[in-house]
Amino acid sequence: MSLTPAVAETLRQVLATVVVVPVTPLRPDGNPDWDKSRLSGSFSRRALLSLRAAVILSGGLVAGVAAGILTYLAAHNLAGAVLAGLPACAGAIKFLDALVD
């Protein structure tokens, strides 16, 4: 199925309207009013995770993945590698939680 340029342009405008209208105020001429939009970055948002939590979880994830990869390379057993990586991740998170203040 191929689209003619006119159909493609119409489809693009319809899809852009569907995406833009619910979140962006429009001017009377139909163009988005970015000055009144919350998408402009003028509002403040609360962080999903604190920096401390992100560092601890990232470190735990790295430790768990490393343990899983090393276990897989040693034993060539995927289930064993996952079962080695999960407690390594949990242990690293617990350790980093006590270590990072």
C-alpha positions, 0 to 999 in steps of 0.5 A, a space after each residue: 500500500 502506498 500513499 500519495 503525497 496529498 494523503 500522506 500530508 492529510 494523515 500527518 496533520 490529523 495525527 499531529 492534531 490528535 497528539 497536540 490537541 490534548 496537551 497543548 493549547 491552540 491559538 485561534 488560527 489552529 497553531 499550538 501556543 507554546 507559551 501557554 503549554 506545559 511542554 515549554 519547560 517553564 514548570 517544575 516537576 518533582 523527581 521520580 527518584 532522588 540522586 542517591 536512590 538512582 546511584 544505589 539502584 544503578 550500582 546494584 543493577 551493574 553488580 547483578 548483571 556482572 555477576 550474572 554474566 560471569 556466572 554464565 561465562 563460567 557455567 553456560 547455564 542461563 538459569 544459574 546465571 539469573 539465579 546468581 545475578 538476582 541475589 548479587 543485585 539485592 546484596 549490592 543494593 543493601 550494601 550500597 544503601 548502608 554505604 552511601 549517605 
